[in-house]
Amino acid sequence: MRLSAFGQKFTARSGILALMDDLGRALTGSEKKYMLGGGNPARISEVAKLWREQMERILSEDDRFEQMVSNYDPPQGNPAFINALAELFRREYGWDIGPGNIAVTNGSQTSFFMLFNMLGGRQNDGSRRRILLPIVPEYIGYADQTLDAEDFVSAQPRIELIGEHRFKYRVDFAELQLGEDLAAICVSRPTNPTGNVLTDEEVYHLDEIAREHDVPLILDNAYGVPFPGMIFAPATPIWNENIILAMSLSKIGLPSVRTGIIVAREEIIAALCSCNAILSLANAGVGQQLVTPLIESGEILRISSEIVRPFYESKSARALQCIDDEFGDDLAYAVHLSEGSLFLWVWFRNISITTMELYERCKARNTIVVPGRYFFFGLEEDWPHRDQCIRINYGMPDEDVRRGIRVIAEEARKAVIP
Ligand SMILES: Cc1ncc(COP(=O)(O)O)c(C=O)c1O
């Protein structure tokens, strides 16, 4: 097979692809596994029941199911879904938007592919422009999406230590590379993998910088407010004409319906629709139809704040407690403040092995985590910190999380620098 440059880039064995394969293999076999590695949301029974009821309603109405599965929507998305969203955002947050400010995609992963490659990369005049990640570690799913790896540039954060065993990353505004080649600034809030939630002030400041450079700020709201609402720190839903807000139905319990939502100014939405028509023709419609009545009634906000948020917040607190109980004082560990998402990010400050090695040792004991180094792409310099961290998904049943954390503690303790 002779591959083009595009073919080679997108078929290369990216680190994360190799790791995901490895995880898949690790999960086969009959022994019990403690899967604290992937990004799957938890199944919350109350929410799962709601989606089932919505599907039953569709099935019970004459011709509704057939309409849902037998028609292509326009590339922008289902008009009823888009109108309901625009109305919700106008009503609840006073955003000055209409249907022309919203586009649907086949999952936000696809949104990012289109956005990064529409804005960054080679320009018509031959120059290149880059996407700035103002803080890494950042979502691994962005890493291989640009046509050229050089199309990302990122910045190390400032580390704020909080007590003996907690810390928080802050945007180091002095370190941002704001060259002529800036195409967009992009950040996830809450952040995968750390659970960090950028403060409103940090977001406004990034927006100001983006405006000064005449580029958009892409805010990845996959876990954020108003839905799915996996956010435990004060955070205002923020949007304006310079912000491209990326949302998703995945983390509210519907990852397989592949529905991403973009809120942006009209010219960006029009560009995305053109791109989406070429890539996908139309979007998956089932998720949009399941969720539209809950958006129209505003019920989605209640589900997010009264069911989803407390569910993850209490799971996070239990997982943190478990880490503090199991890790003890001989491990110089620090956990990033858990402000949202479904991950804990643990920093080992006194172990003699890399967290890639720690991952291998945990895997040999049927416990799967994700080693930190994959989340530090776009950095020009080496940073030892990236081999000192792991990501833990605490969405699994509590007992699995507890057992997995015990194995991590035992393996890390064996590697403590004497
Ligand atoms: C921060 C972040 N953004 C985007 C995505 C992609 O989500 P989806 O394509 O399912 O909408 C994920 C998935 O885990 C994520 O963690």
PDBQT file of the ligand as one rigid body, heavy atoms in Angstrom, charges set to zero:
ROOT
HETATM    1  C1  LIG A 501     -11.966  16.820  26.975  1.00  0.00    +0.000 C 
HETATM    2  C2  LIG A 501     -12.639  15.992  25.948  1.00  0.00    +0.000 A 
HETATM    3  N1  LIG A 501     -13.027  16.576  24.806  1.00  0.00    +0.000 NA
HETATM    4  C3  LIG A 501     -13.650  15.886  23.825  1.00  0.00    +0.000 A 
HETATM    5  C4  LIG A 501     -13.899  14.536  23.964  1.00  0.00    +0.000 A 
HETATM    6  C5  LIG A 501     -14.555  13.798  22.828  1.00  0.00    +0.000 C 
HETATM    7  O1  LIG A 501     -15.858  13.478  23.141  1.00  0.00    +0.000 OA
HETATM    8  P1  LIG A 501     -16.956  12.990  22.089  1.00  0.00    +0.000 P 
HETATM    9  O2  LIG A 501     -16.295  12.876  20.746  1.00  0.00    +0.000 OA
HETATM   10  O3  LIG A 501     -17.448  11.695  22.598  1.00  0.00    +0.000 OA
HETATM   11  O4  LIG A 501     -18.019  14.062  22.063  1.00  0.00    +0.000 OA
HETATM   12  C6  LIG A 501     -13.519  13.869  25.137  1.00  0.00    +0.000 A 
HETATM   13  C7  LIG A 501     -13.759  12.426  25.288  1.00  0.00    +0.000 C 
HETATM   14  O5  LIG A 501     -13.336  11.779  26.214  1.00  0.00    +0.000 OA
HETATM   15  C8  LIG A 501     -12.879  14.622  26.154  1.00  0.00    +0.000 A 
HETATM   16  O6  LIG A 501     -12.456  14.047  27.291  1.00  0.00    +0.000 OA
ENDROOT
TORSDOF 0
